[in-house]
Amino acid sequence: MNKSEITKEILSQIKIEIDETLFYMPGETIKGTIKLFPGYKFNIKDNLLHFKIKLVQYEFWEYSNVKANELKNVYKTKVKENLIEYKLKEEESFNNDTQAKIGDFSIIVIEKEETENYISIPFEFEIDKNNAKLLPTFQFETDTYFLGIRHLLIIKSIEYGSVNYIGLFIGKSQNKELVKEKSIINNYYPGLGSLDIKVNIPKETFYFGEKMPFKIESSTNLLFKKVTEINADLSRKIEWVGYIKNSLLDKKTLPNTNFTYNHDKYGITAKINLPFEIMDNIKFIGLLGNGILGVFGIAYFVMDLCSKYLLIKEIMRLDAEKKEFNEDENISTKFNKSLNLNYNEKELKEGMEELKKFVYFKDKKVVGFVKFVRDITPPVHGYYFNCDFSFKVTIHISGMIYDKDKTIKTDIEFYDGEEYIKKMKMLFKS
């Protein structure tokens, strides 16, 4: 046998088996087994096997429906690497009497059997909770672009030189720094008074499907001005990184319901006509007072003035008092197609072996990435693209001469909730 005749078919191969699921959250530990199938083998020193285990992240974008021999827009990150050592048991040790010399190499000849003959090596690999390099699994597709983030657990046998890998789905965890209440206060001075708008949200991070409560308070001192309408919008923006022009890739606003706030049903015409209406009433009562019905006329005047008191107060109200509005934005039905992976379980099982790879290689070159059934767009700040969510409140002020819109905006971050995690772990059960 010549050295050139040693191929990967006769060297030992490895297989990776994950115990529970291919879906993991930062901070969780992967438990699995390395199966070593012996073929012809280089001499093992002290019966010790060594393996490199690393978590590798691929951020990528490519043009949709384009086949390539090698993808150029791929950013590879080694998130973490561990080295494990395994001591062969007596029954697993190789027979050192059966050796052959190939140049400077010493190999042990293992007689191949028709049945599976392998060595089982258990392993554990923790996904660091606060690893700045780690991004969640991501996918977004348009008619033009396909972009995303994929993760591989790669295991290499140092003695054998054999390598294998398996795809992992990494979820989005909560940013603990965003759990405190946030208040956004804007002050406006339009020239005819002042307007203070305050928006309170209990935190800046919510799990997908959670209700997002918010409260709006206004304190105004405006001449013939009112807050008549408020629009609350939750939007998702995906943009390229490093592009000066046309950086926006996609922007989508979630459906929202406009609501009326301190609606001014009388308007400026009623305000202007009110003094003339009062003067006309006074003249009319004066005419009645000069006649025989004078007493009744005065009584009518008092009754009419009392009946108009609430109307006058409403028409002349300047919104000087503090007003509040409370609303719950339920995002459980928002971006349904993007946030919920409604896989057919039968189809998923049938395609699991292919799905486990997540990344396609040809001659050690990346040539493609597996596509999930739905887009998955958690907030990320990556190498090629960013995905952000924002909450915007627009205040509409009706004025005596013209109207104005004032906007308050803040970023909101989302993460995977318990129900989503449970569902994903079941769907990616290994």
N, C-alpha and C positions, 0 to 999 in steps of 0.2 A: 504494500500500500504506500502510495506517495502522499506527500503533504498536500498536494493539489487536489487529491481525491477526497479530502475531508470537507464535507459540505454540511449545511445546516440540517440536512435530513438525517445525518448520522451523528450529529452532535446532540446533546440533550436539549429538549424543548421544555418550556415552562407554560403553565396555564394559571390564570388568576381567577379565583372564585371569591366573591364577596358574600358574607354570611346572610345579611338581611335585605338591604336595599341599595340602590345606586343613588338615592337622594339623600343629601346631607346638608346640615346647617353648620356654619362656623362654630367651633367649639366642640363638635361631636367627634367621636373616634370611629374610624373604619376598622372593622374586624373581618379578616378573611384568611384564605389559605393559598399558598403557592404550591402547585403540583409540579414536581420535577420528573420528567420522563427520561430516564437514562438511555443514552445511545453509546457511542464511543466517547470516552471522557478523558480529559487531561488529568494528570495525577493530582489528587486532593491532599494538601498538606494538613497533617494532624486531624484528618477527617472533619474539617471545618468548611462549611459553605457560607459565602457572604453574598448579600443582596443589597443593591441600592434601590430604595423606594422613594419616588419623588412625585409631587403634585405639580403638573404643568398646566398653565393657562394659555389659551389661544384667543386673542382678540382679533377679529378679522372683518373685512368687508370685500365683497366681490359683486360684479354685475350679475343680475339674475339671468338664469337660463344660458349661461356661458360655460362651456366645458374648457378646462385648461389642463395642461401637463404639469403646471406648478402655479400655485397661487402666490402672487407677489405681495398682496396687502394683508400680511399676517404678522402680528406682534406676539412673540412668544415670551412668557415669563415663567421662570422656575419659582414657584411659590414656596416650596419647602422640600427638603431632602433628608431622609434618614438612612442609616446603614444598620442592617441587622445581621447577626451571626447565628448560624445553626450548626449544632454538633450532631453529626451523623450517629445514629444508634448502631449497635452491633450488627443487627440484622440488615441495616441499610448500608453498612460499610462495603466498599468495593474489594474485590479479591486482588491484592497487589501482586499475586504470582502470575497473573495473566496480563502481561505488558508487551508493548511493542514500541520500537524506537523509530521515530520519523524525524530525521535531522536532529535538531536540538530538543525536540519535544518528546516527552514520555507520556503515553496514553494507556489507559486501562481499557481492555476490551470487555465490553458487556454484551453478553449474548441476548439479542432482542427476542422477545416472546410475542406471540400473536395476541395474547391478552394484555390488558393494560398493566404495566408495571411502573409504579411511580413512587416518589418520596413526597410526603405531605408535610409542608412547613407552615405552621400558623404564624400570622403576623397581625400587628395593630399599628394604625397610623392615625394620629390626631390631626384634625384640621384646626389650626390655630384660630382662636376667636377674634383676636385683634391684629391680624396680619394685614398691614397696609397694602400689600401687593394683591390680596385676594379680592376679586370682583365676583358678583353673582352671575349665574348662567343667564344669558340674554339672547333674544332673537327679535329681529324686526325685518320685515320684507316688504318691498314695494315692487312696482312693475319694473323698476330700473335696478334697485340695489337689494342685496341680501347681506345683512350684517349681524354679528353676534359675538358671544363669548362662550367657549367650550372648555371643559376641563378633562384631563386625562391623569389617571394614576398609572405611572410607568414603573415597572419592576425589571431590573436587570440582574442576572446572575454573573457575578464577577469571575468565578472560576470557569463557567461555561461560555460566557460571552453572549448568552441567550437573552433576548428582550421580549417582553410582551406588555400590553397595556389594556386598560379598560376605562370606558367613559364614566364620568360622574356628573350628576346634576347638583350644583351648589345653590342653595337658597339665599335669600336676602334677610339678614338679621336686623334687629332694631338698633338704631343709633341712640345710645343712652344719654347722649348730651342734649337731645332734643325733646326730653320728656317734661320740661318745665313749661308753665303757662307763659304765653306770649301776648303782649298787648302792643298794638300798632296805633299810634296817635298822630293825627295830622291836623294842623291848624291852618285855616285859610282866612285871609283878610281881603275880601273883594272890594273894599272901599266903602260899603254901606253897612258895615257891621263885621261880625266874626262868626266863624263856624268851626267847631271842634268835633272831630269824628274819631271815635275810639272803637277798635275791633279787638275783641278778646277771643282767643282760642286756647283750650286747656293745655295743648302741647303742639309740637310741630311734626310729630311722627305718628303715623297711624298704620295699622295693619290693613291689608286689602280686604274689604268687606266690612270694615268698622264704620260706625257713624261718626261724623266729624261735626261736633257741636261748635257753634260760634255765636257771639253776642255783639250787637252793634249798639253803641250809645252815641247820641248827638247832643250837643249843647250849642244852641244858636242864638245869636242876637243880630238878626238881619232885618233890614227895613223891607217889608213886603217880599220876603224870600222864605221859601220852605224847602225842606227835604221831601220830595214827593215820590221818589222811586229809588230802589236799591237793587242792583243786580250782583249776584254772587256767582263767580265762575271758577271751576277747577279745571286746569288744563295740563297737558303733557307736551313737552317740547323735546325733540331729538335733533341735535345739531352736530355737525362735523367739528372736529378739533383741528386747529391750525389753518383753517381756510379763512382768508380775509373777507372774501366776497361769497355770497350765496351759501353761508354756513348753515342755514336752517334746512334741515332734511325733512322734518315733519312737525306739525303742530296740530293738536286736536283738543278741542274744548268739550268737556263733558256736558251732557244735557243739563240745563238748569231751569228753574222756574222763577220768573220775575215776580216780585211782590210789591205791594203798595205800602208806603210808609208815610204817615201823617198826610194823607191825601188832601190837597187843598181844592175842594170841589167848587169853591166860589170864584177863585181866580181874581185877576187884577181888575176886571170890569166891575165886579161887585164891590171891590174896595173903593174904586173911584166914584161909583154911583151912590154909595152909602150916605155920604153927607147930604147930597141933594135929596135923597129919599127921606131923610130925617127932617130936613127943612120943609119939604112939602107937607109932611105930617103935622109939623108945628103950625104952618099956615092954615091947614084944614081944621085943626083943633081950635085955632084962634077964631076962625069964622063961626064955629059952633059956639064958642064961649061968649060971643057978642049977642046971641039970641036967647030965646027962652030955654034952650037946652044947654045952657052954659055949664051947669053942674054936671050934667051927663057927659058933656064934651070933655071936661077936665078929667072925669073918671075914665073915659075911654082912652084919653091920651096916656094916663098912667098905666092902664092895662096893656095898651099897645107897646109902650116903652118896655114894660117888663117882659112881654112876650118876645120882643126883639133883642133882649139883653144877651141871651145865649148866642143868637145869630150874630150880633155885633161883636161879641167876644171872639167867636170863631173866625169871623172875617178879618178882624184886626189883630189876631194872634200872631206874634212874631217868633213863636217857637223858642222862647227864652228858657223854658223849663227843660229839664233833662228827660230824654226819651230813650227807651230801650227796645231792642228787637232781638228775640231769640229764635234761632233756627238750627235744625239738625240736617246736615247734608249727608244723606245715606249713600255711600259709595259702593254698596254691595252689588249694585247692578251696573256700575260704571265700568266701561272698558271690558265688558264681559268676555268678548272674544279674545282679548289680549291677556286677561288675568286668569282665566279658568282653562285648564287643559282637559278638555272633554274627550279624552282618548277612548276609543273602543277597546275594552279590555282584551277581547279575543285577538284583535289586530295587533295590539301592543305585545302580547305574548308571542305571537307568530313572528314579529319582527324584532324581538328583543335581542337576539344574537347580533343582528346588524346594528341595532340601536346602541348596544354596549360600546361600540367603537367611537361614535360621536365625531371622529376625525378620520378622513380617508387619506392613506399614504400610498405613494408609488415610488419605489426606489428611494425611500427615506424623504421624499418630498411631499408636502401637503398639497393634495389635489382637490379637496372638498370637505364639506362639513354636513353632517346629517341635519335634516330639517325636521323640526317638531311640527305637530299638527296646528298649534296656535302660536301667535306671537307672544313673547314673554318680555315685558319691558319694565323691570324694576329700576329705580333710580341708580345710575352709575356715572362715574367720571372716569372714562377710559383713555386709551391712547389715541384711538381714531375718532371716537364719538362720545358725547355726553347725553344723558337722558335725565331731565328734571321735571318735577311737578310743581305747580304754583297755584296759590289761592288768591283770587282777585275780587275785591269789592268795589263796585262803581256806584258813587253817590250822585244822584241827579238833583240839582237845585233849580227850582223854578224861580225866575226873577221878575222884577217889575218891568225891566226892559228886555233882557235876554236871559236864556238859561245857561247853566254851566254843569259840567260833569267833572267830578273829582274821583281819583282812583287810589285805592290802597291795595298794595300787593305784598305777598310774602311767599317764600318757598316752603313747600310741604314735602316731607319724605315718607315713603311707604315701605313696608316690609311684609314678609310672609307671616300670616297668622297661623294659629294652631290647627284650625280646620284644613287650611291649604296644605300645611306640612304633612298632616296625617294622610290626606288624600294622595299627595305626591309620593310619599313613602310606599303606599300600597301599589300605586301605578308602576313604580320602578322597583317593585319587589324582585329580588334576584333569585 
